[in-house]
Amino acid sequence: MNKHTRKLAFLTGASSGIGQALAPQLAARGYDLVLAARRVDSLEQVKRDIAARFAQCGVEVLALDVTRYADVQSAIAETARSHGGLDLVIANAGVGSTGPVGSGRFAEDLAVIETNVIGAMATIDAAVSLFRAQNRGQIAVISSVAAFRGLPGAASYSASKAAIAVYADAARVELHGTPVRVTTLFPGYIDTPINQDMKSRPFLIGVEDGARIIADLIERGVQTSTVPVYPWNLVGRLVRVLPTGILARAAKGSMPSGASEKG
Ligand SMILES: NC(=O)c1ccc[n+]([C@@H]2O[C@H](COP(=O)([O-])OP(=O)(O)OC[C@H]3O[C@@H](n4cnc5c(N)ncnc54)[C@H](OP(=O)(O)O)[C@@H]3O)[C@@H](O)[C@H]2O)c1
């Protein structure tokens, strides 16, 4: 990788969906990439696609399970050590949940929290530690509009996305006045495998559009934003104050039994 002219980004969840589409968006914006996920074959494919389109972009793939928290921390530190620094860390890896509270899916809920909350915390914690030492850097956290309200059928997912957004918010306040930026994004429904079984996906956008908007927002260094900005900036506010009965009726119409509502 040419560390003198290009920046370096560390992206979790790069083997599929948003992460897979975000990688070439970052390459086009002058980043070399470290692509992390559990499925290395898929990461290698993403790497080949980028090599074919962006000859100047350096790409490394890294087998990483974000629920192996110590591995996450050492991977970020080691990447920075071997490349002379790191510019951007994106906590994107995540999983969905698939059923109502009390329906015998507690083990799945636990995996949601371990991945989306603790795995992302391990990523953010390592990035903040590094960026404080470097006195520069940007952290981007992929939350969800599901963070705005506990969505029926996706309790653990909503809770996980709210938790990581609040965690990132605290980090942003702690880093105020330093050159380190924290960007928290709240995507609505983007067409990826995480939601492709769902019956209702309001305001759905394609993954290429979603990744381009996310890359633009990261590049602008915004503190927080929905994705796309409109209509979710308005819908997000509305969802927060909707009476329980209206939310329950809306959910009944849109949820197949046992399926989730996650965005
Ligand atoms: N699509 C949407 O509508 C939407 C909306 C709001 C927020 N989001 C969030 O966007 C992020 C990306 O989701 P997506 O829509 O792109 O879904 P996706 O296509 O299912 O991708 C999820 C990614 O997370 C990785 N991942 C899951 N568990 C992991 C673990 N334990 N360790 C490392 N990587 C792990 C997966 O890689 P491996 O399986 O190879 O490890 C995969 O690359 C998630 O945080 C999701 O909650 C999505």
The ligand as an SDF file (V2000), in Angstrom:
LIG
                    3D

 48 52  0  0  0  0  0  0  0  0999 V2000
  -29.4120   -3.2680    5.3670 N   0  0  0  0  0  0  0  0  0  0  0  0
  -30.0940   -2.4380    6.1280 C   0  0  0  0  0  0  0  0  0  0  0  0
  -31.2550   -2.0920    5.8230 O   0  0  0  0  0  0  0  0  0  0  0  0
  -29.4850   -1.8830    7.3720 C   0  0  0  0  0  0  0  0  0  0  0  0
  -30.1450   -0.8220    7.9980 C   0  0  0  0  0  0  0  0  0  0  0  0
  -29.6070   -0.2800    9.1580 C   0  0  0  0  0  0  0  0  0  0  0  0
  -28.4200   -0.7620    9.6560 C   0  0  0  0  0  0  0  0  0  0  0  0
  -27.7970   -1.8080    9.0300 N   0  0  0  0  0  0  0  0  0  0  0  0
  -26.5500   -2.2810    9.5990 C   0  0  0  0  0  0  0  0  0  0  0  0
  -25.5510   -2.2750    8.6010 O   0  0  0  0  0  0  0  0  0  0  0  0
  -24.5390   -3.2190    8.9530 C   0  0  0  0  0  0  0  0  0  0  0  0
  -24.2470   -4.0900    7.7520 C   0  0  0  0  0  0  0  0  0  0  0  0
  -25.3990   -4.8820    7.4900 O   0  0  0  0  0  0  0  0  0  0  0  0
  -25.8270   -5.3330    6.0320 P   0  0  0  0  0  0  0  0  0  0  0  0
  -27.1620   -4.7720    5.7740 O   0  0  0  0  0  0  0  0  0  0  0  0
  -24.7340   -5.0750    5.0740 O   0  0  0  0  0  0  0  0  0  0  0  0
  -26.0350   -6.8920    6.2890 O   0  0  0  0  0  0  0  0  0  0  0  0
  -25.2480   -8.1840    5.7390 P   0  0  0  0  0  0  0  0  0  0  0  0
  -25.2290   -8.1440    4.2470 O   0  0  0  0  0  0  0  0  0  0  0  0
  -25.8600   -9.3370    6.4270 O   0  0  0  0  0  0  0  0  0  0  0  0
  -23.7580   -7.9550    6.2400 O   0  0  0  0  0  0  0  0  0  0  0  0
  -23.4060   -8.1010    7.5800 C   0  0  0  0  0  0  0  0  0  0  0  0
  -21.8930   -8.0890    7.6680 C   0  0  0  0  0  0  0  0  0  0  0  0
  -21.5150   -8.2060    9.0430 O   0  0  0  0  0  0  0  0  0  0  0  0
  -20.5490   -9.2260    9.1550 C   0  0  0  0  0  0  0  0  0  0  0  0
  -20.6060   -9.8910   10.4530 N   0  0  0  0  0  0  0  0  0  0  0  0
  -21.6950  -10.4040   11.0970 C   0  0  0  0  0  0  0  0  0  0  0  0
  -21.3300  -10.9850   12.2520 N   0  0  0  0  0  0  0  0  0  0  0  0
  -19.9760  -10.8270   12.3490 C   0  0  0  0  0  0  0  0  0  0  0  0
  -19.0090  -11.2100   13.2990 C   0  0  0  0  0  0  0  0  0  0  0  0
  -19.3330  -11.9020   14.4160 N   0  0  0  0  0  0  0  0  0  0  0  0
  -17.7110  -10.8910   13.0790 N   0  0  0  0  0  0  0  0  0  0  0  0
  -17.3600  -10.1990   11.9680 C   0  0  0  0  0  0  0  0  0  0  0  0
  -18.2230   -9.8080   11.0230 N   0  0  0  0  0  0  0  0  0  0  0  0
  -19.5170  -10.1330   11.2110 C   0  0  0  0  0  0  0  0  0  0  0  0
  -20.8490  -10.1960    8.0340 C   0  0  0  0  0  0  0  0  0  0  0  0
  -19.6620  -10.8970    7.6700 O   0  0  0  0  0  0  0  0  0  0  0  0
  -19.3580  -12.4460    7.9670 P   0  0  0  0  0  0  0  0  0  0  0  0
  -20.6610  -13.1550    8.0830 O   0  0  0  0  0  0  0  0  0  0  0  0
  -18.5190  -12.8620    6.7980 O   0  0  0  0  0  0  0  0  0  0  0  0
  -18.5730  -12.4310    9.2390 O   0  0  0  0  0  0  0  0  0  0  0  0
  -21.2490   -9.2540    6.9150 C   0  0  0  0  0  0  0  0  0  0  0  0
  -20.1040   -8.8020    6.2110 O   0  0  0  0  0  0  0  0  0  0  0  0
  -25.0710   -3.9880   10.1660 C   0  0  0  0  0  0  0  0  0  0  0  0
  -24.5230   -3.4580   11.3470 O   0  0  0  0  0  0  0  0  0  0  0  0
  -26.5690   -3.7090   10.1190 C   0  0  0  0  0  0  0  0  0  0  0  0
  -27.1780   -3.8200   11.3680 O   0  0  0  0  0  0  0  0  0  0  0  0
  -28.3020   -2.3680    7.9110 C   0  0  0  0  0  0  0  0  0  0  0  0
  1  2  1  0
  2  3  2  0
  2  4  1  0
  4  5  1  0
  4 48  2  0
  5  6  2  0
  6  7  1  0
  7  8  2  0
  8  9  1  0
  8 48  1  0
  9 10  1  0
  9 46  1  0
 10 11  1  0
 11 12  1  0
 11 44  1  0
 12 13  1  0
 13 14  1  0
 14 15  2  0
 14 16  1  0
 14 17  1  0
 17 18  1  0
 18 19  2  0
 18 20  1  0
 18 21  1  0
 21 22  1  0
 22 23  1  0
 23 24  1  0
 23 42  1  0
 24 25  1  0
 25 26  1  0
 25 36  1  0
 26 27  1  0
 26 35  1  0
 27 28  2  0
 28 29  1  0
 29 30  1  0
 29 35  2  0
 30 31  1  0
 30 32  2  0
 32 33  1  0
 33 34  2  0
 34 35  1  0
 36 37  1  0
 36 42  1  0
 37 38  1  0
 38 39  2  0
 38 40  1  0
 38 41  1  0
 42 43  1  0
 44 45  1  0
 44 46  1  0
 46 47  1  0
M  CHG  2   8   1  16  -1
M  END
$$$$
